[in-house]
C-alpha cells in the first residue's frame, strides 16, 4: 500500500451522522420554485477587451430576490465551428468576485465558453436586496443564522443556480455540456448547485467549504468562525443556529448529485479541512474522483491540479470517444 492510500484510508469511510431535517427536500423544492418565478431580466453589454479571440460581455440578471447579479460571459472567437460550445460556470471563493476575462483564458483556449458571477454582498459589484431580522458577527456566513428562510446562503445558492439559467439561454452554449467549477466557497456552491439542479454535466470542486458545517463551527475553521463567535455571545441560540445551517450543509444533499465530479482537498487545510469534505464526497452516488494533496493547505493542488482539471474537462467534453 502506498503513502496516499495509507493516509487516506480513514477518509473514505468518514460518514458522520447527517443533520438533515424532515422538511429538507420540501424547503429546497419551495426555494427553487420561488427562484424560478422571478424573471431573469438578462442584460448583456460588450466588454471592451483587447483580444480578438474572445467575445466578452458584462452581464446582469435578477437573482433570488431580484438582487441584480453581476458577472462575465466569455465566448471563444477563434474557432470556425457550427457546433455550440461547452460552458463552464465559475463560482468564486469567499470575499471574492467574478474576476476578469484574463482569469479564464485557459478555458477559452480549449473552446469552452465561460460564465462567472459575483456572490452577493462580497467584493464584486453585486449588492444585496435581502432583508434580515437579526444581527450578525464578523462576516456573511452568520447573516440570517436564526432563520433558514433568511440565511445568507439560501439566496446565494439560488443566484448561482440562476447562472445556469443564464448560460442555457445563450445561443452559443451547448446545454448538454454545462461544467460547474469553483474553489473553497466556490467548491461548496459547485456541490450545492449540482445537488439542486440536474443540468450540470461535470463538477470541478476544489478545497470545498460548507461540508459538515457543524464541525467547521466547532473548530472555528475559516469563515464559519463567525458563527463560532456569534454563539459565544448567544449560547442560547446554539440549537437554532445549527438547525439553520443543516439546510445548507452539502453533506445533507450530496446523494442528489448525479453529474461526474472531480474534487480536490489539501490535508494541511485549516480553513476548509479536507477531512470534512469527505462527509459530502462519500455520499455522492455518481461517478466521482478526488485528488488528495497531503502537504498542501487551502491553496490545494495549485498549478499541478489545474493541469489535471484541464485534462479531465478535455477528455470529457472535447474529445469524442469511440
C-alpha positions, 0 to 999 in steps of 0.5 A: 500500500502506498503513502496516499492510500495509507493516509487516506484510508480513514477518509473514505469511510468518514460518514458522520451522522447527517443533520438533515431535517424532515422538511429538507427536500420540501424547503429546497423544492419551495426555494427553487420554485420561488427562484424560478418565478422571478424573471431573469431580466438578462442584460448583456453589454460588450466588454471592451477587451483587447483580444480578438479571440474572445467575445466578452460581455458584462452581464446582469440578471435578477437573482433570488430576490431580484438582487441584480447579479453581476458577472462575465460571459466569455465566448471563444472567437477563434474557432470556425465551428457550427457546433455550440460550445461547452460552458463552464460556470465559475463560482468564486471563493469567499470575499471574492468576485467574478474576476476578469476575462484574463482569469479564464483564458485557459478555458477559452483556449480549449473552446469552452465558453465561460460564465462567472458571477459575483456572490452577493454582498462580497467584493464584486459589484453585486449588492444585496436586496435581502432583508434580515431580522437579526444581527450578525458577527464578523462576516456573511456566513452568520447573516440570517443564522436564526432563520433558514428562510433568511440565511445568507446562503439560501439566496446565494445558492439560488443566484448561482443556480440562476447562472445556469439559467443564464448560460442555457439561454445563450445561443452559443452554449451547448446545454448538454455540456454545462461544467460547474467549477469553483474553489473553497466557497466556490467548491461548496456552491459547485456541490450545492448547485449540482445537488439542486439542479440536474443540468450540470454535466461535470463538477470541478470542486476544489478545497470545498467549504460548507461540508459538515458545517457543524464541525467547521463551527466547532473548530472555528475553521475559516469563515464559519468562525463567525458563527463560532463567535456569534454563539459565544455571545448567544449560547442560547441560540446554539440549537437554532443556529445549527438547525439553520445551517443543516439546510445548507450543509452539502453533506445533507444533499450530496446523494442528489448529485448525479453529474461526474465530479472531480474534487480536490482537498489539501490535508494541511487545510485549516480553513476548509479541512479536507477531512470534512469534505469527505462527509459530502464526497462519500455520499455522492452516488455518481461517478466521482474522483478526488485528488488528495494533496497531503502537504498542501493547505487551502491553496490545494493542488495549485498549478499541478491540479489545474493541469489535471482539471484541464485534462479531465474537462478535455477528455470529457467534453472535447474529445469524442470517444469511440 
